[in-house]
């Protein structure tokens, strides 16, 4: 039993050394943000990750419903609302200048009834969240 005690001690010391080496070599240093003005004005889109996740899920469900209904996405239609203040729009991937024209954006967004929009490409891939 006396010979097992030094072996256990050596194993514990090696384990502690390996943990310290791992922490020293592979941990990223925390960096504070330098642009504090951006943090003082949160937008509804950045207030809660859970809210944004919910809205993205709603947008993808809306896309799936429209696709199953046979909607042609090639013309970049507005799919409708994903939530009270959010609309879903289909755009080119990569985006093209035609996507920025007001007549090609959702009417609810253009007319101020919605203040945020999610852009998906015709295949349902996320392009942007505004």
SETORNU-363313 format. One record per atom (N, C-alpha, C, O): residue in one letter; x, y, z; atom name. Coordinates in steps of 0.1 Angstrom, whole numbers, m for minus. Atoms other than C-alpha are relative to their C-alpha. Layout:
// residues N
<node "A"; <X; Y; Z>; "CA">
...
//
This chain:
// residues 130
<node "X"; <8; m12; 0>; "N">
<node "X"; <0; 0; 0>; "CA">
<node "X"; <9; 13; 0>; "C">
<node "X"; <5; 23; m6>; "O">
<node "X"; <m9; m11; m1>; "N">
<node "X"; <29; 23; 7>; "CA">
<node "X"; <6; 4; m14>; "C">
<node "X"; <9; 15; m16>; "O">
<node "X"; <m5; m3; 13>; "N">
<node "X"; <41; 20; m29>; "CA">
<node "X"; <m11; 7; m9>; "C">
<node "X"; <m7; 13; m19>; "O">
<node "X"; <11; m6; 8>; "N">
<node "X"; <7; 31; m43>; "CA">
<node "X"; <m2; 14; 3>; "C">
<node "X"; <m6; 22; m6>; "O">
<node "X"; <1; m14; m3>; "N">
<node "X"; <7; 64; m25>; "CA">
<node "X"; <9; 9; m8>; "C">
<node "X"; <4; 19; m13>; "O">
<node "X"; <m8; m9; 9>; "N">
<node "X"; <37; 79; m44>; "CA">
<node "X"; <m5; 0; m15>; "C">
<node "X"; <m5; 10; m21>; "O">
<node "X"; <5; 0; 14>; "N">
<node "X"; <22; 67; m77>; "CA">
<node "X"; <m13; 8; m2>; "C">
<node "X"; <m14; 16; m12>; "O">
<node "X"; <12; m8; 1>; "N">
<node "X"; <m12; 83; m70>; "CA">
<node "X"; <4; 15; 1>; "C">
<node "X"; <m1; 23; m6>; "O">
<node "X"; <m4; m14; m2>; "N">
<node "X"; <6; 115; m59>; "CA">
<node "X"; <6; 5; m14>; "C">
<node "X"; <3; 16; m18>; "O">
<node "X"; <m6; m4; 13>; "N">
<node "X"; <26; 116; m92>; "CA">
<node "X"; <m11; 2; m11>; "C">
<node "X"; <m10; 11; m18>; "O">
<node "X"; <11; m1; 10>; "N">
<node "X"; <m6; 110; m113>; "CA">
<node "X"; <m8; 13; 3>; "C">
<node "X"; <m11; 20; m7>; "O">
<node "X"; <8; m13; m3>; "N">
<node "X"; <m24; 139; m95>; "CA">
<node "X"; <8; 12; m4>; "C">
<node "X"; <3; 21; m10>; "O">
<node "X"; <m9; m11; 4>; "N">
<node "X"; <6; 162; m100>; "CA">
<node "X"; <0; 2; m15>; "C">
<node "X"; <0; 13; m20>; "O">
<node "X"; <m1; 0; 15>; "N">
<node "X"; <8; 153; m137>; "CA">
<node "X"; <m14; 5; m5>; "C">
<node "X"; <m14; 13; m15>; "O">
<node "X"; <13; m4; 4>; "N">
<node "X"; <m30; 158; m141>; "CA">
<node "X"; <m2; 15; 2>; "C">
<node "X"; <m7; 22; m6>; "O">
<node "X"; <1; m15; m3>; "N">
<node "X"; <m28; 193; m124>; "CA">
<node "X"; <9; 7; m10>; "C">
<node "X"; <5; 18; m15>; "O">
<node "X"; <m9; m7; 10>; "N">
<node "X"; <2; 202; m147>; "CA">
<node "X"; <m7; 0; m14>; "C">
<node "X"; <m6; 11; m20>; "O">
<node "X"; <7; 1; 13>; "N">
<node "X"; <m18; 191; m178>; "CA">
<node "X"; <m11; 10; m1>; "C">
<node "X"; <m14; 17; m11>; "O">
<node "X"; <11; m10; 0>; "N">
<node "X"; <m48; 212; m168>; "CA">
<node "X"; <5; 14; m1>; "C">
<node "X"; <m1; 22; m8>; "O">
<node "X"; <m6; m14; 1>; "N">
<node "X"; <m27; 243; m162>; "CA">
<node "X"; <6; 3; m13>; "C">
<node "X"; <4; 14; m19>; "O">
<node "X"; <m6; m2; 13>; "N">
<node "X"; <m9; 238; m195>; "CA">
<node "X"; <m11; 2; m10>; "C">
<node "X"; <m10; 11; m18>; "O">
<node "X"; <11; m2; 9>; "N">
<node "X"; <m42; 234; m213>; "CA">
<node "X"; <m6; 14; 1>; "C">
<node "X"; <m9; 21; m9>; "O">
<node "X"; <6; m14; m3>; "N">
<node "X"; <m57; 266; m197>; "CA">
<node "X"; <10; 11; m5>; "C">
<node "X"; <5; 21; m11>; "O">
<node "X"; <m10; m10; 4>; "N">
<node "X"; <m25; 285; m205>; "CA">
<node "X"; <1; 1; m15>; "C">
<node "X"; <3; 12; m21>; "O">
<node "X"; <m2; 0; 14>; "N">
<node "X"; <m23; 275; m241>; "CA">
<node "X"; <m12; 2; m9>; "C">
<node "X"; <m12; 8; m19>; "O">
<node "X"; <12; 0; 9>; "N">
<node "X"; <m59; 272; m254>; "CA">
<node "X"; <m11; 9; 4>; "C">
<node "X"; <m21; 9; m3>; "O">
<node "X"; <11; m9; m4>; "N">
<node "X"; <m80; 297; m236>; "CA">
<node "X"; <2; 14; m7>; "C">
<node "X"; <13; 19; m8>; "O">
<node "X"; <0; m13; 6>; "N">
<node "X"; <m89; 329; m254>; "CA">
<node "X"; <m1; 11; 10>; "C">
<node "X"; <m8; 10; 21>; "O">
<node "X"; <1; m11; m9>; "N">
<node "X"; <m84; 362; m237>; "CA">
<node "X"; <m12; 8; m2>; "C">
<node "X"; <m16; 11; m13>; "O">
<node "X"; <12; m8; 1>; "N">
<node "X"; <m115; 381; m229>; "CA">
<node "X"; <4; 15; m3>; "C">
<node "X"; <13; 20; 2>; "O">
<node "X"; <m3; m14; 5>; "N">
<node "X"; <m116; 415; m247>; "CA">
<node "X"; <m13; 8; 2>; "C">
<node "X"; <m23; 4; m3>; "O">
<node "X"; <12; m9; m2>; "N">
<node "X"; <m140; 443; m236>; "CA">
<node "X"; <m2; 7; m13>; "C">
<node "X"; <7; 11; m21>; "O">
<node "X"; <3; m8; 12>; "N">
<node "X"; <m158; 461; m264>; "CA">
<node "X"; <5; 14; 1>; "C">
<node "X"; <5; 20; 12>; "O">
<node "X"; <m6; m13; 0>; "N">
<node "X"; <m143; 494; m274>; "CA">
<node "X"; <m10; 11; m4>; "C">
<node "X"; <m9; 22; m1>; "O">
<node "X"; <10; m10; 5>; "N">
<node "X"; <m174; 510; m290>; "CA">
<node "X"; <m12; m1; 9>; "C">
<node "X"; <m21; m8; 7>; "O">
<node "X"; <10; 0; m10>; "N">
<node "X"; <m195; 517; m260>; "CA">
<node "X"; <m13; 7; m4>; "C">
<node "X"; <m24; 5; 2>; "O">
<node "X"; <12; m7; 4>; "N">
<node "X"; <m219; 540; m278>; "CA">
<node "X"; <m10; m10; m7>; "C">
<node "X"; <m22; m8; m6>; "O">
<node "X"; <9; 10; 6>; "N">
<node "X"; <m233; 510; m297>; "CA">
<node "X"; <m7; m8; 11>; "C">
<node "X"; <m19; m12; 8>; "O">
<node "X"; <6; 7; m11>; "N">
<node "X"; <m241; 493; m264>; "CA">
<node "X"; <m11; 8; 7>; "C">
<node "X"; <m20; 2; 13>; "O">
<node "X"; <9; m8; m8>; "N">
<node "X"; <m261; 522; m250>; "CA">
<node "X"; <m14; 0; m7>; "C">
<node "X"; <m24; 5; m1>; "O">
<node "X"; <13; m1; 7>; "N">
<node "X"; <m289; 519; m277>; "CA">
<node "X"; <m3; m14; m6>; "C">
<node "X"; <m2; m16; m18>; "O">
<node "X"; <4; 13; 5>; "N">
<node "X"; <m301; 483; m280>; "CA">
<node "X"; <m12; 1; m9>; "C">
<node "X"; <m22; 9; m6>; "O">
<node "X"; <12; 0; 9>; "N">
<node "X"; <m325; 477; m309>; "CA">
<node "X"; <m8; m12; 4>; "C">
<node "X"; <m3; m22; 10>; "O">
<node "X"; <8; 11; m4>; "N">
<node "X"; <m354; 453; m305>; "CA">
<node "X"; <6; m13; m6>; "C">
<node "X"; <4; m24; 0>; "O">
<node "X"; <m6; 12; 6>; "N">
<node "X"; <m335; 429; m328>; "CA">
<node "X"; <11; m6; 8>; "C">
<node "X"; <14; m18; 7>; "O">
<node "X"; <m11; 5; m8>; "N">
<node "X"; <m306; 426; m304>; "CA">
<node "X"; <m3; m1; 15>; "C">
<node "X"; <7; m4; 22>; "O">
<node "X"; <3; 0; m14>; "N">
<node "X"; <m324; 428; m271>; "CA">
<node "X"; <1; m14; 6>; "C">
<node "X"; <6; m16; 17>; "O">
<node "X"; <1; 13; m6>; "N">
<node "X"; <m329; 391; m266>; "CA">
<node "X"; <3; m11; m11>; "C">
<node "X"; <m4; m11; m21>; "O">
<node "X"; <m2; 10; 10>; "N">
<node "X"; <m314; 361; m285>; "CA">
<node "X"; <m12; m9; m1>; "C">
<node "X"; <m14; m15; m12>; "O">
<node "X"; <11; 9; 1>; "N">
<node "X"; <m345; 341; m276>; "CA">
<node "X"; <m11; 6; m9>; "C">
<node "X"; <m17; m2; m17>; "O">
<node "X"; <9; m6; 9>; "N">
<node "X"; <m367; 366; m294>; "CA">
<node "X"; <4; m2; m14>; "C">
<node "X"; <m4; m5; m23>; "O">
<node "X"; <m4; 1; 14>; "N">
<node "X"; <m346; 366; m325>; "CA">
<node "X"; <m1; m15; m5>; "C">
<node "X"; <m4; m17; m16>; "O">
<node "X"; <1; 14; 4>; "N">
<node "X"; <m345; 328; m325>; "CA">
<node "X"; <m15; m4; m3>; "C">
<node "X"; <m18; m10; m13>; "O">
<node "X"; <14; 2; 3>; "N">
<node "X"; <m383; 327; m323>; "CA">
<node "X"; <m4; 6; m13>; "C">
<node "X"; <m12; 0; m21>; "O">
<node "X"; <3; m6; 12>; "N">
<node "X"; <m386; 351; m351>; "CA">
<node "X"; <6; m7; m12>; "C">
<node "X"; <m1; m8; m23>; "O">
<node "X"; <m6; 8; 11>; "N">
<node "X"; <m362; 332; m373>; "CA">
<node "X"; <m7; m13; m2>; "C">
<node "X"; <m9; m17; m14>; "O">
<node "X"; <8; 12; 1>; "N">
<node "X"; <m381; 300; m366>; "CA">
<node "X"; <m13; 3; m7>; "C">
<node "X"; <m17; m4; m16>; "O">
<node "X"; <12; m4; 7>; "N">
<node "X"; <m413; 318; m376>; "CA">
<node "X"; <2; 3; m15>; "C">
<node "X"; <m6; m1; m23>; "O">
<node "X"; <m3; m4; 14>; "N">
<node "X"; <m397; 331; m408>; "CA">
<node "X"; <3; m13; m8>; "C">
<node "X"; <m2; m14; m19>; "O">
<node "X"; <m2; 12; 7>; "N">
<node "X"; <m385; 296; m418>; "CA">
<node "X"; <m12; m8; m1>; "C">
<node "X"; <m14; m15; m11>; "O">
<node "X"; <13; 7; 1>; "N">
<node "X"; <m419; 281; m410>; "CA">
<node "X"; <m8; 6; m11>; "C">
<node "X"; <m15; 0; m19>; "O">
<node "X"; <8; m7; 10>; "N">
<node "X"; <m435; 308; m432>; "CA">
<node "X"; <5; m4; m14>; "C">
<node "X"; <m3; m6; m23>; "O">
<node "X"; <m6; 4; 13>; "N">
<node "X"; <m410; 300; m460>; "CA">
<node "X"; <m5; m14; m4>; "C">
<node "X"; <m9; m17; m15>; "O">
<node "X"; <4; 14; 3>; "N">
<node "X"; <m419; 262; m457>; "CA">
<node "X"; <m14; 0; m4>; "C">
<node "X"; <m18; m8; m13>; "O">
<node "X"; <14; 0; 3>; "N">
<node "X"; <m456; 270; m458>; "CA">
<node "X"; <m2; 5; m15>; "C">
<node "X"; <m10; m1; m22>; "O">
<node "X"; <1; m6; 13>; "N">
<node "X"; <m452; 292; m489>; "CA">
<node "X"; <5; m10; m11>; "C">
<node "X"; <0; m11; m22>; "O">
<node "X"; <m6; 9; 9>; "N">
<node "X"; <m430; 266; m506>; "CA">
<node "X"; <m9; m12; m3>; "C">
<node "X"; <m11; m16; m14>; "O">
<node "X"; <10; 11; 2>; "N">
<node "X"; <m455; 238; m500>; "CA">
<node "X"; <m12; 5; m8>; "C">
<node "X"; <m18; m4; m15>; "O">
<node "X"; <12; m6; 7>; "N">
<node "X"; <m482; 261; m514>; "CA">
<node "X"; <3; 2; m15>; "C">
<node "X"; <m5; 6; m22>; "O">
<node "X"; <m4; m1; 14>; "N">
<node "X"; <m462; 263; m546>; "CA">
<node "X"; <4; 14; m4>; "C">
<node "X"; <4; 18; m16>; "O">
<node "X"; <m4; m14; 3>; "N">
<node "X"; <m451; 300; m544>; "CA">
<node "X"; <13; 0; m8>; "C">
<node "X"; <22; m7; m4>; "O">
<node "X"; <m12; m2; 8>; "N">
<node "X"; <m425; 310; m570>; "CA">
<node "X"; <9; 10; 7>; "C">
<node "X"; <5; 22; 8>; "O">
<node "X"; <m9; m9; m7>; "N">
<node "X"; <m396; 325; m552>; "CA">
<node "X"; <10; 7; m9>; "C">
<node "X"; <17; 16; m4>; "O">
<node "X"; <m10; m6; 9>; "N">
<node "X"; <m376; 335; m583>; "CA">
<node "X"; <m2; 15; m1>; "C">
<node "X"; <8; 22; m5>; "O">
<node "X"; <2; m14; 2>; "N">
<node "X"; <m392; 369; m584>; "CA">
<node "X"; <2; 8; 13>; "C">
<node "X"; <0; 20; 13>; "O">
<node "X"; <m4; m7; m12>; "N">
<node "X"; <m382; 377; m548>; "CA">
<node "X"; <m13; 6; 7>; "C">
<node "X"; <m13; 17; 11>; "O">
<node "X"; <12; m5; m6>; "N">
<node "X"; <m417; 379; m532>; "CA">
<node "X"; <2; 3; 15>; "C">
<node "X"; <11; m2; 22>; "O">
<node "X"; <1; m1; m15>; "N">
<node "X"; <m425; 392; m497>; "CA">
<node "X"; <m9; m11; 4>; "C">
<node "X"; <m20; m14; m1>; "O">
<node "X"; <7; 12; m5>; "N">
<node "X"; <m436; 362; m477>; "CA">
<node "X"; <m11; 4; 10>; "C">
<node "X"; <m20; m4; 12>; "O">
<node "X"; <10; m4; m10>; "N">
<node "X"; <m455; 382; m451>; "CA">
<node "X"; <7; 2; 14>; "C">
<node "X"; <19; 4; 14>; "O">
<node "X"; <m5; m3; m13>; "N">
<node "X"; <m451; 387; m414>; "CA">
<node "X"; <5; m13; 8>; "C">
<node "X"; <m2; m23; 7>; "O">
<node "X"; <m5; 11; m9>; "N">
<node "X"; <m429; 365; m391>; "CA">
<node "X"; <m4; 2; 14>; "C">
<node "X"; <m4; m7; 22>; "O">
<node "X"; <4; m4; m14>; "N">
<node "X"; <m440; 384; m360>; "CA">
<node "X"; <m7; 14; m2>; "C">
<node "X"; <m7; 19; m13>; "O">
<node "X"; <7; m13; 1>; "N">
<node "X"; <m458; 417; m352>; "CA">
<node "X"; <8; 11; m7>; "C">
<node "X"; <2; 18; m15>; "O">
<node "X"; <m8; m11; 5>; "N">
<node "X"; <m429; 440; m362>; "CA">
<node "X"; <10; m5; m10>; "C">
<node "X"; <19; 2; m14>; "O">
<node "X"; <m10; 6; 9>; "N">
<node "X"; <m411; 416; m386>; "CA">
<node "X"; <m7; m5; m13>; "C">
<node "X"; <m17; m12; m12>; "O">
<node "X"; <5; 6; 13>; "N">
<node "X"; <m416; 407; m423>; "CA">
<node "X"; <12; m9; m6>; "C">
<node "X"; <23; m7; m2>; "O">
<node "X"; <m9; 9; 6>; "N">
<node "X"; <m399; 381; m444>; "CA">
<node "X"; <0; 2; m15>; "C">
<node "X"; <m10; 2; m22>; "O">
<node "X"; <m2; m3; 14>; "N">
<node "X"; <m385; 389; m479>; "CA">
<node "X"; <10; m9; m6>; "C">
<node "X"; <19; m13; 0>; "O">
<node "X"; <m9; 8; 7>; "N">
<node "X"; <m369; 368; m505>; "CA">
<node "X"; <9; 9; m9>; "C">
<node "X"; <4; 18; m16>; "O">
<node "X"; <m10; m8; 8>; "N">
<node "X"; <m337; 383; m521>; "CA">
<node "X"; <9; m9; m7>; "C">
<node "X"; <10; m21; m5>; "O">
<node "X"; <m10; 8; 8>; "N">
<node "X"; <m310; 372; m545>; "CA">
<node "X"; <12; m3; 10>; "C">
<node "X"; <14; 3; 20>; "O">
<node "X"; <m12; 4; m7>; "N">
<node "X"; <m279; 354; m532>; "CA">
<node "X"; <11; m2; m10>; "C">
<node "X"; <11; m12; m17>; "O">
<node "X"; <m1; m12; m8>; "N">
<node "X"; <m257; 373; m534>; "CA">
<node "X"; <m10; 11; m3>; "C">
<node "X"; <m16; 11; m14>; "O">
<node "X"; <9; m11; 2>; "N">
<node "X"; <m278; 404; m530>; "CA">
<node "X"; <4; 8; m12>; "C">
<node "X"; <16; 9; m15>; "O">
<node "X"; <m2; m8; 12>; "N">
<node "X"; <m282; 425; m560>; "CA">
<node "X"; <m7; 14; 2>; "C">
<node "X"; <m16; 15; 11>; "O">
<node "X"; <6; m14; m1>; "N">
<node "X"; <m291; 463; m564>; "CA">
<node "X"; <m15; 0; m1>; "C">
<node "X"; <m22; 8; 5>; "O">
<node "X"; <14; 1; 1>; "N">
<node "X"; <m326; 453; m574>; "CA">
<node "X"; <m7; m3; 13>; "C">
<node "X"; <m19; 0; 15>; "O">
<node "X"; <6; 4; m13>; "N">
<node "X"; <m332; 439; m539>; "CA">
<node "X"; <m2; 12; 9>; "C">
<node "X"; <m10; 12; 18>; "O">
<node "X"; <1; m12; m8>; "N">
<node "X"; <m327; 474; m525>; "CA">
<node "X"; <m11; 10; m4>; "C">
<node "X"; <m14; 19; 3>; "O">
<node "X"; <10; m9; 5>; "N">
<node "X"; <m354; 490; m546>; "CA">
<node "X"; <m13; m1; 9>; "C">
<node "X"; <m17; m12; 12>; "O">
<node "X"; <12; 1; m9>; "N">
<node "X"; <m385; 500; m524>; "CA">
<node "X"; <m11; m8; m6>; "C">
<node "X"; <m18; m15; 2>; "O">
<node "X"; <11; 8; 6>; "N">
<node "X"; <m409; 484; m549>; "CA">
<node "X"; <2; m15; 2>; "C">
<node "X"; <m7; m23; 0>; "O">
<node "X"; <m3; 14; m1>; "N">
<node "X"; <m392; 451; m543>; "CA">
<node "X"; <1; m4; 15>; "C">
<node "X"; <6; m15; 18>; "O">
<node "X"; <0; 3; m14>; "N">
<node "X"; <m395; 453; m505>; "CA">
<node "X"; <m14; m2; 5>; "C">
<node "X"; <m24; 2; m1>; "O">
<node "X"; <13; 3; m6>; "N">
<node "X"; <m424; 442; m483>; "CA">
<node "X"; <m7; 13; 2>; "C">
<node "X"; <m2; 23; 8>; "O">
<node "X"; <8; m12; m2>; "N">
<node "X"; <m452; 468; m483>; "CA">
<node "X"; <m1; 4; 15>; "C">
<node "X"; <m1; 15; 18>; "O">
<node "X"; <1; m3; m14>; "N">
<node "X"; <m456; 465; m445>; "CA">
<node "X"; <13; 7; 5>; "C">
<node "X"; <12; 16; 13>; "O">
<node "X"; <m13; m7; m4>; "N">
<node "X"; <m419; 475; m441>; "CA">
<node "X"; <0; 14; m7>; "C">
<node "X"; <4; 24; 0>; "O">
<node "X"; <0; m13; 8>; "N">
<node "X"; <m421; 503; m468>; "CA">
<node "X"; <m9; 10; 7>; "C">
<node "X"; <m6; 22; 8>; "O">
<node "X"; <10; m9; m5>; "N">
<node "X"; <m452; 518; m452>; "CA">
<node "X"; <0; 1; 15>; "C">
<node "X"; <m8; 8; 21>; "O">
<node "X"; <m3; m2; m14>; "N">
<node "X"; <m439; 516; m416>; "CA">
<node "X"; <m9; m9; 9>; "C">
<node "X"; <m9; m6; 21>; "O">
<node "X"; <8; 8; m9>; "N">
<node "X"; <m463; 489; m403>; "CA">
<node "X"; <9; m11; 6>; "C">
<node "X"; <5; m17; 16>; "O">
<node "X"; <m10; 9; m5>; "N">
<node "X"; <m432; 467; m397>; "CA">
<node "X"; <13; 7; 0>; "C">
<node "X"; <16; 14; m10>; "O">
<node "X"; <m13; m7; m1>; "N">
<node "X"; <m398; 479; m386>; "CA">
<node "X"; <12; m8; m2>; "C">
<node "X"; <24; m3; m2>; "O">
<node "X"; <m12; 9; 2>; "N">
<node "X"; <m376; 449; m391>; "CA">
<node "X"; <m4; m10; m11>; "C">
<node "X"; <m15; m13; m14>; "O">
<node "X"; <3; 10; 10>; "N">
<node "X"; <m372; 423; m418>; "CA">
<node "X"; <12; m10; m1>; "C">
<node "X"; <23; m8; 3>; "O">
<node "X"; <m9; 11; 2>; "N">
<node "X"; <m355; 390; m425>; "CA">
<node "X"; <0; m3; m15>; "C">
<node "X"; <m10; m4; m21>; "O">
<node "X"; <m2; 4; 14>; "N">
<node "X"; <m340; 382; m459>; "CA">
<node "X"; <4; m14; m1>; "C">
<node "X"; <14; m18; 5>; "O">
<node "X"; <m4; 14; 4>; "N">
<node "X"; <m339; 347; m472>; "CA">
<node "X"; <2; m1; m15>; "C">
<node "X"; <m3; 7; m22>; "O">
<node "X"; <m1; 2; 14>; "N">
<node "X"; <m327; 335; m505>; "CA">
<node "X"; <m11; m10; m5>; "C">
<node "X"; <m18; m15; 3>; "O">
<node "X"; <11; 8; 6>; "N">
<node "X"; <m350; 315; m529>; "CA">
<node "X"; <1; m15; 6>; "C">
<node "X"; <m9; m22; 5>; "O">
<node "X"; <m1; 14; m6>; "N">
<node "X"; <m337; 282; m512>; "CA">
<node "X"; <m3; 0; 14>; "C">
<node "X"; <m2; m10; 21>; "O">
<node "X"; <3; 0; m15>; "N">
<node "X"; <m346; 294; m477>; "CA">
<node "X"; <11; 2; 9>; "C">
<node "X"; <10; 1; 21>; "O">
<node "X"; <m12; m3; m8>; "N">
<node "X"; <m311; 303; m466>; "CA">
<node "X"; <0; 14; 5>; "C">
<node "X"; <m4; 23; m2>; "O">
<node "X"; <0; m13; m6>; "N">
<node "X"; <m307; 332; m442>; "CA">
<node "X"; <10; 9; m7>; "C">
<node "X"; <22; 5; m7>; "O">
<node "X"; <m10; m9; 6>; "N">
<node "X"; <m291; 362; m459>; "CA">
<node "X"; <3; 11; 10>; "C">
<node "X"; <14; 15; 13>; "O">
<node "X"; <m2; m11; m10>; "N">
<node "X"; <m297; 390; m433>; "CA">
<node "X"; <m12; 2; 9>; "C">
<node "X"; <m23; m3; 6>; "O">
<node "X"; <11; m3; m9>; "N">
<node "X"; <m317; 401; m403>; "CA">
<node "X"; <2; 15; 3>; "C">
<node "X"; <13; 19; 8>; "O">
<node "X"; <m1; m14; m2>; "N">
<node "X"; <m324; 438; m400>; "CA">
<node "X"; <m11; 5; 9>; "C">
<node "X"; <m12; 17; 12>; "O">
//
